[in-house]
Amino acid sequence: MKSKKNLTRFTYENAAFEGWRLCITRAGTTLIKYFPDKKYGSGKKSLVAAELALAEIKTILDSARRVEGKLSPVAAKKCAAMLSKV
C-alpha cells in the first residue's frame, strides 16, 4: 500500500508498529494520530479508519475560526477530542 496525502504507511520488519499515521498541519496546529494494524485487524481496515478520521478532521478545520492567523483553541480541542475517540 502506498502513502497518501496526510497519511503515511509505516511497515518495518523489526519494529513493533505497523500501520498508518495521520498527520495534518493547519494554521500552526499539527495533529497526529496512529492507526495500528493490530488494533483494526489489517492494513486495509486501519487505512479506512484513518481516511474517515482525516475526512472528519478536514471538515472541522475547514469551518474553524482563525485567531491571529492560528487555529482557535476551541477548534483544536474539537479535533483532539475527535482523534482521541477513534
RAPE-V434326 format. One record per residue. N is the residue number from 1. RES is the residue in one small letter. SS is DSSP state (a for helix, b for strand, c for the rest). NEAR is the number of other C-alpha atoms within 10 Angstrom. Layout:
n={N;N}
res={RES;RES}
ss={SS;SS}
near={NEAR;NEAR}
This chain:
n={1;2;3;4;5;6;7;8;9;10;11;12;13;14;15;16;17;18;19;20;21;22;23;24;25;26;27;28;29;30;31;32;33;34;35;36;37;38;39;40;41;42;43;44;45;46;47;48;49;50;51;52;53;54;55;56;57;58;59;60;61;62;63;64;65;66;67;68;69;70;71;72;73;74;75;76;77;78;79;80;81;82;83;84;85;86}
res={m;k;s;k;k;n;l;t;r;f;t;y;e;n;a;a;f;e;g;w;r;l;c;i;t;r;a;g;t;t;l;i;k;y;f;p;d;k;k;y;g;s;g;k;k;s;l;v;a;a;e;l;a;l;a;e;i;k;t;i;l;d;s;a;r;r;v;e;g;k;l;s;p;v;a;a;k;k;c;a;a;m;l;s;k;v}
ss={c;c;c;b;c;c;b;b;b;b;b;c;c;c;c;c;c;b;b;b;b;b;b;b;b;b;c;c;b;b;b;b;b;b;b;b;a;a;a;a;c;c;a;a;a;a;a;a;a;a;a;a;a;a;a;a;a;a;a;a;a;a;c;c;c;b;b;c;c;b;b;c;a;a;a;a;a;a;a;a;a;a;a;a;a;c}
near={10;7;12;10;8;15;21;18;19;18;15;10;7;7;8;8;15;20;23;26;20;21;15;16;11;12;13;8;12;10;14;13;18;20;25;22;19;12;10;15;10;13;19;14;16;22;24;14;15;25;17;13;19;19;11;14;20;15;11;16;20;9;9;16;15;13;10;8;9;13;17;16;14;11;17;19;11;15;19;15;11;14;19;9;7;12}
